[in-house]
């Protein structure tokens, strides 16, 4: 992967898929890999509350920054979370399927 014309690494948006599945945990753990940060500037796309839930549940040492859109600069110390438009609060329930989970996954694309 090459650097953008500005000399900065390209931005890579990472969605979690089903918020009640393994996607949020996998996305968060991927951001712990230094190799990811060498080739891109990753940001998370989805419900910040869902990412916070899995971050705490699995003790993943990241700081998340909910934002309406990506900030101009960020790094490994703080990862932005770009949230989709909210319809209503989502309650995380790992291992269960629901219409609300599917709707949130779809809005995060």
N, C-alpha and C positions, 0 to 999 in steps of 0.2 A: 504494500500500500504506500502511496506517495503522499507527501505533504501538499496541502492546498497551496495555491499561489501566494497566499499571505505568509507562508512559512509555518503556519500552524497545522497541527494534525487535523484530519477530518473528524467531524462529529458523527457518532454512531448512536442512534436511539435504540434502546433495548426495551422491548415490551415483555410482560410477564406471562402472557397467555391467560389461562384460567387462574383467577386469583385464589381459588381454593385448591389448586394443584401444586405441583412441584416447581412451576415456573418462577414464582417470585424468589424462592430460595436459590435456585440455580442462577438467576440473573444477579442477585446480590453476591453470591460466592465468586462469580466470574470477575466481578470488579475488584476482587482481592488479588488477582493475578497481575503482576507487574507487566507481563507481556502484553496484556490488553492495553495498558496505558502507553506502551511504547509505539503502538500503531494507530491509536485513535483517541478521541476525547469522548468517552461514553457518557450517556445520560440515560436515566430510567424514564419510561413512559408508562403511566398508570396511576392508580390511587396511592398517594403517599402513605395513608393509614395502613394499607395492605403491606407495603414494603416495610414500614416501621414494625408491624406485627411480626413478620418473619425475621427481621433483623434482631429483635429482642428475643424471640423464641429460640433462635439458633445462635445467639450471642455473636453476631457478625459485626466486627469492628469497623463500621462505616458511619459517617455523618451524612444524613440526607437533608437536602434543601428543597422543599416544595417551591415550585415556581410556575407562573402562568406560561412562561416561555423561557428558553435557555438564556442564562446570563452570558455576557460576553466572554468571561474567563472563569475557569474552575479547574480543580485538580483533584488528586487522590484524597485529599483531606476532606473535601466536601463534594458530594455527588448530587447534581440537580435531579429533581423528580418533576417532570412536566405532567400535569394532571389533565385528564380529559374533562369535558364539561360534566358537572355533577347533576344527576337526576335526584338522587337521595343518598343518604349515608349508606355505606356498604359495611356489612358485618362479616368478617372473615370466619369461615367455618371449614378448616382443612378437611379434605377427603369427601366433601359433599358437592353435589351438582345442584345448580339452581338457575333460574331464569335471570336473576340479578347478577350472578357471576358471569354468565354468558354475555349479558348486556354490557357489563363493565369491560370485559375482554374485548368486545367489539368496538366500543368507544375508544379504547386505547390504541387501536391500529392507526 
